[in-house]
Amino acid sequence: MTPAQFRSGRNALGMTQVQAGRAFGVNPRTIRKWEAEGGASSRPVTKLAAAHMGALLRLAEGFDPVTGLRRAQA
């Protein structure tokens, strides 16, 4: 996940950098660094955050986290 993709995902979820920092258990400055072009994208922690962001986006899109299938609309 690129810094731009991470930022886009955060924005799609309606999260501020402060909220994303709380969600990932990091300082908001760390989120700013992750989102900076050429930031610390090769760090393992960033890869973990990218995986979590991907999971959050899938949940927001209505996918079941266990089955991976889209949930039925109510």
Residue, then its C-alpha position, 0 to 999 in steps of 0.5 A: m500500500t502506498p502512502a497515497q492509498f493509505r491516505s485515501g483509505r483513511n479519508a474514505l473511512g472519514m477518519t482524521q489523522v488523529q483518529a487513525g493514530r488512535a485506531f492504530g495505537v500510534n502518534p498522529r505524527t506517525i500517520r503523517k509520516w506514513e502518508a508522506e510521499g516517500g515516507a517510511s513505507s518500507r517499515p514493517v509497522t507500516k505494512l501492518a497498518a496497511a493490512h489493518m487499513g485494508a481490513l477496515l475498508r473491506l468492513a466498510e464496504g460490507f464484507d464479512p471478516v470471517t467469510g470474506l463474502r459481501r454481507a446481504q443488504a438489510 
